[in-house]
């Protein structure tokens, strides 16, 4: 969960930095205020669209990784259960082959 919070913080910083950089660059550009505002609006929309795409891709990758981890865990559980059953069976066979201890005489 902490990784998700860190990624969220990174993404917010990325967005804020991108918008701030675009605004500063446009404000120093030699053009009219109307053109600058239009360009800022266009760049903001473009950045928003890119962010949505990146978030969707990230979500899909995280979901895929989660499913893969669950599948690996289930495989490991099955292998462990099989190994435990085999060990139990071997233990029972050894126990049956071992002669009973002689009773002590009083």
C-alpha positions in Angstrom: 0.0 0.0 0.0 2.9 2.3 0.7 4.2 1.9 -2.9 0.8 3.0 -4.2 1.0 6.1 -1.9 4.5 6.9 -3.1 3.4 6.5 -6.7 0.4 8.8 -6.2 2.7 11.4 -4.7 5.1 11.0 -7.6 2.3 11.4 -10.1 0.9 14.5 -8.4 4.4 16.0 -8.4 4.9 15.1 -12.0 1.6 16.7 -13.0 2.2 19.9 -11.0 5.7 20.2 -12.3 4.6 19.6 -15.9 1.8 22.2 -15.7 4.1 24.7 -13.9 6.8 24.3 -16.5 4.4 24.7 -19.4 2.9 27.8 -17.9 6.3 29.4 -17.2 7.5 28.6 -20.7 4.4 30.0 -22.3 4.5 33.2 -20.2 7.9 34.0 -21.4 7.0 33.3 -25.1 6.6 36.3 -27.3 2.9 36.2 -28.1 -0.4 37.8 -27.1 -2.2 37.0 -23.9 -5.0 35.3 -25.7 -2.7 33.0 -27.6 -0.8 32.2 -24.4 -4.0 31.3 -22.5 -5.2 29.2 -25.4 -1.9 27.4 -25.5 -1.9 26.9 -21.7 -5.4 25.4 -22.0 -4.4 23.1 -24.9 -1.2 21.9 -23.1 -3.2 21.3 -19.9 -5.7 19.1 -21.8 -2.9 17.3 -23.5 -1.2 16.6 -20.2 -4.5 15.4 -18.6 -5.0 13.0 -21.5 -1.5 11.6 -21.2 -2.0 11.2 -17.4 -5.2 9.2 -17.9 -3.3 6.9 -20.4 -0.4 6.4 -18.0 -2.8 5.7 -15.0 -4.7 3.2 -17.1 -1.5 1.4 -18.1 -0.2 1.4 -14.6 -3.4 0.0 -13.2 -3.4 -2.8 -15.8 0.2 -3.7 -15.0 -0.5 -3.7 -11.3 -3.6 -5.9 -11.8 -1.6 -8.3 -14.0 1.2 -8.5 -11.4 -1.3 -9.1 -8.6 -2.9 -12.0 -10.6 0.5 -13.4 -11.3 1.5 -13.3 -7.7 -1.7 -15.0 -6.6 -1.2 -17.8 -9.2 2.4 -18.3 -8.0 1.3 -18.4 -4.4 -1.4 -21.0 -5.3 1.1 -23.2 -7.1 3.5 -22.9 -4.1 0.7 -24.0 -1.8 -0.2 -27.0 -3.9 3.5 -28.0 -4.1 3.9 -27.7 -0.3 0.7 -29.7 0.3 1.9 -32.4 -2.0 5.3 -32.5 -0.4 3.8 -32.6 3.1 1.5 -35.5 2.1 4.5 -37.4 0.7 6.5 -36.8 3.9 3.6 -37.9 6.1 3.2 -41.1 4.1 6.9 -41.9 4.3 6.8 -41.2 8.0 3.9 -43.7 8.5 5.7 -46.4 6.5 8.8 -46.0 8.6 6.8 -46.0 11.8 5.1 -49.3 10.7 8.4 -50.9 9.9 10.0 -50.0 13.2 9.6 -52.7 15.8 7.8 -51.9 19.0 10.1 -51.3 22.0 10.3 -54.2 24.4 8.4 -53.7 27.6 10.6 -53.4 30.7 10.2 -56.2 33.3 9.6 -55.3 36.9 
